[in-house]
Amino acid sequence: MARQEQMRDQNLAVTLRTIVDAATPLSRAQVAAQAGLARGTVTGLVDQQISNDPGGTRWERLIDDAVDMFFAFATAKADSRRNR
């Protein structure tokens, strides 16, 4: 279960970063293509976030911190595995 959660978190970070970095609004299919994810994955992630914050801007305010935290965690994990 932990691997599934990690994959979901990673996919969410990539999806959010793709959306935030876009110069213009993107469709879910465009986000999926640019992020290298399946359209169904992006649709599920986007739908979940919309239901968590309908009409809000919470994710826009938190994206940079969330992505930084995720990559710091992932880097630390990778470093600890290399040092074994």
Residue frames as qw, qx, qy, qz and C-alpha x, y, z in Angstrom:
[[0.000, 0.884, 0.467, 0.000, 0.00, 0.00, 0.00],
 [0.329, -0.752, 0.083, 0.565, 2.84, 2.40, 0.76],
 [0.375, -0.076, 0.583, 0.717, 4.21, 2.08, -2.80],
 [0.136, 0.648, 0.662, 0.351, 0.79, 2.91, -4.23],
 [0.197, -0.916, -0.263, 0.230, 0.55, 6.01, -2.04],
 [0.410, -0.532, 0.314, 0.671, 4.06, 7.08, -3.02],
 [0.318, 0.219, 0.668, 0.636, 3.23, 6.68, -6.71],
 [0.009, 0.822, 0.552, 0.138, 0.03, 8.66, -6.27],
 [0.309, -0.843, -0.051, 0.437, 1.91, 11.43, -4.47],
 [0.402, -0.286, 0.487, 0.721, 4.56, 11.51, -7.18],
 [0.223, 0.468, 0.691, 0.504, 1.94, 11.60, -9.94],
 [0.112, -0.899, -0.413, 0.090, 0.11, 14.39, -8.13],
 [0.361, -0.690, 0.153, 0.608, 3.30, 16.44, -7.80],
 [0.340, -0.022, 0.618, 0.709, 4.10, 16.01, -11.49],
 [0.101, 0.667, 0.674, 0.301, 0.53, 16.86, -12.48],
 [0.196, -0.906, -0.269, 0.263, 0.41, 19.97, -10.33],
 [0.384, -0.517, 0.319, 0.695, 3.82, 21.16, -11.50],
 [0.300, 0.248, 0.683, 0.618, 2.74, 20.72, -15.14],
 [0.008, -0.819, -0.557, -0.134, -0.42, 22.76, -14.52],
 [0.303, -0.857, -0.082, 0.409, 1.36, 25.54, -12.66],
 [0.417, -0.391, 0.441, 0.693, 4.23, 25.80, -15.16],
 [0.410, 0.507, 0.653, 0.386, 1.92, 26.03, -18.18],
 [0.114, -0.054, 0.108, 0.986, 1.83, 29.40, -19.94],
 [0.504, -0.107, -0.242, -0.822, -1.86, 28.90, -20.77],
 [0.720, -0.121, 0.489, -0.477, -4.61, 26.69, -19.32],
 [0.173, 0.267, -0.907, -0.277, -4.32, 23.05, -20.32],
 [0.833, -0.128, -0.231, -0.486, -6.90, 20.35, -20.85],
 [0.775, -0.415, 0.459, -0.125, -6.53, 17.18, -18.84],
 [0.917, 0.323, 0.152, 0.175, -5.36, 15.38, -22.00],
 [0.403, 0.797, -0.253, 0.372, -2.67, 18.04, -22.52],
 [0.432, -0.712, 0.476, -0.285, -1.57, 17.77, -18.89],
 [0.928, -0.119, 0.352, -0.016, -1.34, 14.00, -19.25],
 [0.796, 0.540, 0.003, 0.273, 0.70, 14.24, -22.46],
 [0.183, 0.825, -0.341, 0.411, 3.10, 16.83, -21.05],
 [0.529, -0.606, 0.500, -0.321, 3.48, 15.02, -17.71],
 [0.343, 0.329, -0.873, -0.110, 3.92, 11.61, -19.33],
 [0.318, 0.037, 0.815, -0.483, 0.95, 10.16, -17.45],
 [0.029, 0.378, 0.873, 0.306, -2.19, 8.35, -18.56],
 [0.231, -0.395, -0.209, -0.864, -5.23, 10.57, -19.09],
 [0.673, -0.505, -0.498, -0.210, -7.20, 8.50, -16.58],
 [0.616, -0.251, -0.414, 0.621, -4.54, 9.09, -13.94],
 [0.125, 0.107, -0.041, 0.986, -4.62, 12.86, -14.45],
 [0.436, -0.441, -0.400, -0.675, -8.42, 12.92, -14.53],
 [0.697, -0.462, -0.541, 0.091, -8.61, 11.00, -11.25],
 [0.494, -0.184, -0.308, 0.792, -6.08, 13.26, -9.54],
 [0.042, -0.216, -0.126, -0.967, -7.73, 16.45, -10.80],
 [0.540, -0.484, -0.494, -0.480, -11.22, 15.27, -9.85],
 [0.664, -0.408, -0.522, 0.348, -10.02, 14.35, -6.38],
 [0.339, -0.103, -0.196, 0.915, -8.43, 17.75, -5.84],
 [0.229, -0.334, -0.293, -0.866, -11.48, 19.63, -7.13],
 [0.626, -0.518, -0.535, -0.232, -13.72, 17.70, -4.75],
 [0.612, -0.331, -0.426, 0.578, -11.36, 18.58, -1.88],
 [0.188, -0.445, -0.097, 0.870, -11.39, 22.31, -2.65],
 [0.345, 0.638, 0.633, 0.272, -14.34, 23.23, -4.91],
 [0.161, 0.918, 0.216, 0.290, -13.81, 26.63, -6.50],
 [0.513, -0.822, 0.097, 0.228, -10.79, 27.31, -4.30],
 [0.494, 0.779, -0.345, 0.174, -7.21, 28.21, -4.91],
 [0.729, -0.611, 0.307, -0.009, -5.61, 26.21, -2.13],
 [0.894, 0.048, 0.279, 0.348, -3.42, 24.19, -4.50],
 [0.451, 0.777, 0.001, 0.441, -2.20, 27.25, -6.34],
 [0.274, -0.874, 0.275, -0.292, -0.96, 28.67, -3.04],
 [0.749, -0.490, 0.443, -0.053, 0.62, 25.41, -1.90],
 [0.910, 0.410, -0.049, 0.034, 2.11, 23.91, -5.07],
 [0.378, 0.721, -0.491, 0.311, 5.66, 25.19, -4.69],
 [0.393, -0.528, 0.631, -0.411, 5.90, 24.04, -1.09],
 [0.913, 0.007, 0.315, -0.261, 4.29, 20.68, -1.86],
 [0.833, 0.510, -0.186, 0.107, 6.60, 19.91, -4.77],
 [0.150, 0.712, -0.570, 0.381, 9.68, 21.04, -2.82],
 [0.607, -0.400, 0.563, -0.394, 8.71, 18.86, 0.13],
 [0.961, 0.180, 0.148, -0.148, 8.06, 15.85, -2.09],
 [0.712, 0.591, -0.309, 0.221, 11.37, 16.11, -3.93],
 [0.114, -0.668, 0.607, -0.415, 13.30, 16.68, -0.69],
 [0.796, -0.212, 0.466, -0.322, 11.70, 13.52, 0.69],
 [0.930, 0.365, 0.029, -0.024, 12.37, 11.52, -2.50],
 [0.437, 0.719, -0.458, 0.288, 15.98, 12.71, -2.67],
 [0.363, -0.566, 0.625, -0.397, 16.60, 11.83, 0.97],
 [0.914, -0.009, 0.335, -0.230, 15.10, 8.37, 0.39],
 [0.822, 0.537, -0.158, 0.107, 17.29, 7.80, -2.67],
 [0.151, 0.738, -0.551, 0.359, 20.40, 8.98, -0.81],
 [0.607, -0.426, 0.570, -0.355, 19.70, 6.66, 2.12],
 [0.960, 0.185, 0.183, -0.100, 19.34, 3.70, -0.24],
 [0.633, 0.670, -0.318, 0.222, 22.63, 4.51, -1.97],
 [0.064, -0.691, 0.587, -0.417, 24.45, 4.67, 1.37],
 [0.896, -0.271, 0.215, -0.277, 23.44, 1.16, 2.43]]
